[in-house]
Amino acid sequence: MRRQQTRVLAGAFALVAVAGLSACGDEGSSGGSSGDGGQVELTIGTFTEFGYEDLLTEYERLNPNVKITHHKTGEGGPYHEQLLTKLAANSGLEDVVAIEEGHFPDIADKPQLFNDLADIGPKDAKPDRWLDWKYKAGTAKDGTWIGYGTDIGPLAMCYRKDLFEAAGLPSDPEAVKPLFESWDSYFAAGDKYVKATKKAWFDSNSQIFNAMQNQLDEGYLNEDDELAIESNQDIRENWDQVTAAGKRGQTAGLVAFSPEWNTGFKQGAFATKTCPSWMLGVVKEQAGPANAGKWAVTDAFPGGGGNWGGSFLAVPKQSQHPKEAAELAAWLTAPEQQIKAFQKTGNFPSQVEALSSPELLESTNDYFGDVKTGELFAAMAEKVGEPQYKGAGDGQIQENATSPALQAVEQGKSADEGWQQAVDAAKKIVG
């Protein structure tokens, strides 16, 4: 799960008060209407932190005929396992369900089980509310609009200024941009860093490889849902480039979100980190007060940009109140509410209007030197290209095939042996 372990920490990213935006429908809302004026009871299922508690109370105030029950699960993994089980049983699902982007391919493979939001949603909830790539990422291959986009995780690069300086590398956020212009320049800088310090440049092979993989036009599966890990030469080239850099000493070999990885932030075990917007909260939490001001973030990323994280709100066919459920989902993902969720948890907005709001653009982060993080990540969100097609099993390949194989290479396997391990595991998943 690309983000399930990190939402709890994301709140540290929202460091300014976001004030004054009026809620959608403050002058009265058509949301939640039952058609006969009676009470409507809706349920919504989410995991970790979406920042919806206060918003759901506000929605009930704006719509007195609506009563909402919120089912919140602590971890994304168990939540999505239960979601798939309930879909298969055609029973027990909430009226509105959250779906994390890493699990979305397994959901999008079953569009017949969801309402098409283009048909049941409010007329003002049009696709152009969202960044184009976020809207497209919430649709199934047959065109069904399954999910309204919630947050996103546009990628930038975080780095340790003091470690760069010790290695003779530039440390100013503008001066380091050429180092992060491409993957070639990134790994070349890594070689200089390792030579000067004898320390690792990045945290793990898999964290870098996953970012490179998500930038490709075609991923692990093609649009015919055929396994493409062997036929797509770009995947193998990325594999070779990452594992070669790791063999030259650039990887710290730390599994993301493990205790050792957490400690690595405090100990300066690596000098750079692929940083979606929510990662700033993770860095601050794990690196701690002693490293305040040592970490920096710049609006540059090898290959141009990318996204890691974010979710969608969908309305299953099981819902007894699909129209009212869609109205609630549309309201929760409207610009005003996305800004409020950002204020509460740091979840970065995906709505175009929210991304241009002064409240977001003027937000700063003192841990990273008072950089305007809202403005920075809004700019990086615009750099994300067309969403890569991800067929059912894509996330499982990343978690259970390529990532373990890359770790095996860090532990001594050759790049070729690791590649074969990844291919064999991917075939079992898809087969």
N, C-alpha and C positions, 0 to 999 in steps of 0.2 A: 504494500500500500504506500503510494508515493508520499503520502502526507499524514497518514493517520496518527503517527506518534508526535506530531509537531503542532497541532492546532492549539493545544493547551498553552504552549509557550509563545504563541504568536502575539498575545496581547501586549507584550513588551514593545512591539513595534509602534503602537499608536501612542505618541508622546505629546500630543497637543490636544486640547479640548476642542472638539468639533461641535460648534454651537449653531443654533438658530435655524436650521433647515426645517421647514414645516413638513409634517408628514403628509404623504400622498393621501388625499381624501380628507384633510382636516375640515373642509367645508361640507363634509358629508360624503359618504362612500356608498357606491352600489355594491361593494364587495360583500359576500356572505348572504345575499338575499336568497331566501328559500323558495321564492315564487308565490307562496301563499301567506307570507308574513309571519310564519311560525319560526320557532327556534331551530337553529341549525347547529349540530354538534360535529365539529371537525377534529381530526387527529393529524398530527404531524410527527414524523420520525426523523431525528438527526443524530449525529455522533460527535463526540468531542465538543468543540466550541464554535458555534455559529453566531453567537451574540444575539439570539432571538428572544430571550426571556422577556425583557422589557418591551420589545416590539410586539410580541403576541398579546401582552396585556393592553398595549395601546390599540391594537387592531380590534380587540373586544370592546374597548371603550368607543371606538369610532363606529362599530357595528354591533349594537346592543343585542341583536338577534343571533349572534354567533358565539358559541362556546367552544374553546379550543383546548384540547388535551395534548400536551407535548411529551412524547416519549424520547428520551435522550439516552444514548448509549455512550459509555466511556471511550471505547476503542473502535476504530473504523473496521478492523478485521472481522470481529464477531458480528458487528452490525450488518455488514454486507453479506456475510454467510447466512444470517437470518433472513435478510431481504430476498436472496435467491431461493431459500427454502420456502418462504411464504409465497413467492411468485409461482413456484412449481406446484404448490398445494392449492393455489388459487384461493387463499384464505389468510386472514390475519393482518393484512397490510394496512398502513395508515392511509388517510386521504391524500396526504402530501408526503413524499419520501425524498430524502436527500441522497444523492449519489455522488461519490467522490470520483474525480476524473480518472484515476487509475483503475477503477472498477467499471467505469462507464461502458467499455467495449463489451463486457459480458452482459450488460443490461440492454445495450443497443441492438444486440443480437436477437432480442425478443420484443420488437416494437408492437406486436399485436397485443401485448399485455398492458400497454400504456395508452392513455388518451393522447391524441394529437393536440398539442397546445394551440396550434394554428386554428383549430376548429372550435375549441371550448374556451380559450382564454379571452380576457378582456380585449376589446378592439384597440386600445391604446398600447397594449403590450406587443409592439411590433418588433421584428428582428433588428431593426436599426437602432433600437435602444442600446444594444450590446455591441461591443467590439465584434467585428465580422467573424473573426476566427473563433471567438467564444460561442457565438450563436451556432456556427457550423459544427463545432465540437459537441453540441447538445442535440444534434439530429442523427437519426438512424440512416442507414444506407438507402432505405426506401423513401426517404424524405420526411418521415414522421418526426415532428418536433417534440422530442421526449422531455427535455429539461430546460427550464429557465436558468440561465447562468447566475451563480452566486458570486463567489470570489475567484481570484486568479493568483498565480504566482510568477509574475514576469521575472526573468533572470537578469541579474547583474553579477559583478565579481567583487567579492570581499577579499581583503588581504591585510596582512600585518605590516604596518608602516615601519615599525622598528626593525623587524626581521629583514625587510627589503633594504633598509639603510645599512644594516650590518653586512649585507651581501654586496653592497655597492650598486644596488638597483635604485631607480627613482622611486619616490614614495608619495609624491603629491598626486591626488586623484586625477588631475589632468595629464600629468607627466607619465603616468603608468598606462594610459590608454593604448599606446602602440604595442605594449607587451600583450595586451588582450585583444588585439585586432583580429587575429585568426588563430586556429589551433596550432599552426606551424610556429607562429611567434610565441604563443603561450608555452609550448614545450621547449622552444629554444631558450626562453627566459628561465624555464625550470632547470635546464642544464647548467646555466650560469649560477643559479642559486645553489644547486646541489654542490657544484664544484667549490663555491666559496664557503659554504657552511657545513657541508656533509650532512645536511638535514633534508627532510622531505618537502616537496613543493606543494603537493595536494594530499587530501585525506585517504582516498582509495581509488583504485582503478575503476570500480563500478560507478562511482559518483561522476567521474569524468565521462566515461563511456555512455552512461545513460543520457547525459546532456547532448552529446554528439549524436546519439541514436535518434533522439527526438527531433533533431534538425533535418533529418533526411526526408526526401519526398515520399519514400516508401519505407515502411517499418518492417516488423517481423513477419507480417502477413500482407499480401497484396489485396486488392479490392475484390478478388474472387475468393478470398479467404483461404488462399493457398499459402503454405509456409514459404517465406522468402528469405530465410536466414542464410541459405546457401546460394540462392540465385542472385541476391542483391549484393554485388561486389563491394558497394560502399560500406556495408556493415562489416565485412572482413577487413577492409582497409582501416576503418576506425579501430577495430580490435587490435590490429597490428601496431598502429600508432600509439595507442594507450599502453599496451603491454610492453612495448619497447621502451617507452618513457619510464614505466614502472621498474623495468630491469636496470635502468640507468640510475635508479635511486630516487625517483621523483615521488613515489607513493609511500605513504606512511602505513598502508595496509590495515587501516582501521575500519571496522564495519560501522556504517552510519547508525547513529542512535544507540550504540553499545556503550557500556560504562567507560571503556577505553577511549572511545571516540569523544565522549563528553569531556573526559579528563584531558584529552589532547588539545582542546581549546585553551585550557588554563596553562598547559606546559609548552605551548608554542610548537606542537608536534608537526604542524604543517603551516605553510605561509599563505596559501590561497584557499578559497572556498567558493564553490558555485553557490550563488546566493539568490534564491527567489525572495520576494519581499518578506515573507513570513520567517525566513531564516535569520533575519536580523535579531528577532526575539530569542532565537535559539542561541546565537552567538553571545548575546549579552548575558543570558542566563548561565551558559556553561563557562564562558571565559571569566566572568565575575568582575567585581569592581576593580580588582588589581590591574586589569587589562583595559580599563576604560581609556579611550583615546588612542590606543595602539592599533585597534582595528579600524579600517576605512572601507568604504564602498564607492565604486565608480560606475558611471553609466556606460559601461563597455562590457561586451561579452564575446568570446571567440565565436566566429560564425554568424555574428549579427544579433542574435537574441534567441529566446526560447521561453517556454513556460513549464513550471513544475508546481503543480498543486491547483486546487480549486474544486468546486463542486457544482451540482445542479439540483433543482427542485422539480420533481416530476409528479404526475397524478396517475396512479395505476387505474386500470379498468375496474378494479375491485371497488373503487370509491362509490359510495351511494350518493355523493354530492359533488360530482366532478366539476360543475361550473363554479360552485362556491370555493372548492379546493383550488382551482386554477386562479381565481381572484385573489385568494390569500397568497399563493405562491408568487403571483405577479406583484403584489404589494410589497412582499418581503424583499423582492429583488429589484424594486424600483430605486432610482438614484438616491432619493432621500434616505431610504432605509439602509442602503448599502453604505452610505456615509456614517450612519449611526452605528452599524455593525463594525465598521472600521474603527470608530472611536472606542468601542467597547473591547474588541478582541484583536484589532490589527488586520483583520481579513481585508485584502486589497480589492477594491471595487472592479467590476467588469463592465459597468454601464458607462457609455460614452459621456453622458452629462455629469456623472459623478467624477469621472477622471479629469474634468476641466473645472471642477469647483474650487474656489479659493481655499476652502477648509482643508481640502486634500493637498493642494499644491503648495500651501504654505507650511505644511507640517514638517517638523525637523526631528532629528534624533541626536541627542547630546552624546550618547555613548560612541557614536561614529563621527564625532567632531562637528556636531550641529549641521550636518549636511541636510539639505532639503530632500528628504527621502520620498515624500509624496510626489514631488516633481520628477525626481529621478526615475522612480518605478513607473510613473505614468508614461514617461518617454520610452522606457524599455517595453512597456505593454504594446506600444504602437509598432515596435520592431518585430513582433511575433508574426510569422508568416502564415500561410495556409495550414490548417490543422492536418496533421498526418493521419491517414486512415489507420485505425486500430481495430482489428478484428477480435473476436472472442478468443481469449487466451493470451493476448498481447501482454497484459500486466503479469500474468503467471510466468511467461517466458522471462521477463525481466527479473522477477523475484526468485524464481526457482530454477532457472537455466543459466542465463548469462552472469548474473551477480555471483552465484556460488562458484561458477567456473573462473571468473576473474579473481575471486579470492583464492582459489586453488593455485592460480598462476603466481599470485603474491607469496604463496606458501611454498613455491618451489617447482610446480609443474611448468613445462615449457608452454609457450604461447600456442603452439599447434595442439598440444595435448588438451589444454584448456578449451580451445576452440571446438575440438571434437566432443568434449564433455558437454559444452553448451548446445551444440547441434543435436546430439543424441537426446538430451533432456527436452529440448524444444519439440522434437518429433513425438516424444511420448505425450507431451501436453496437448498438442494439436491433434495427434492421431487418435 
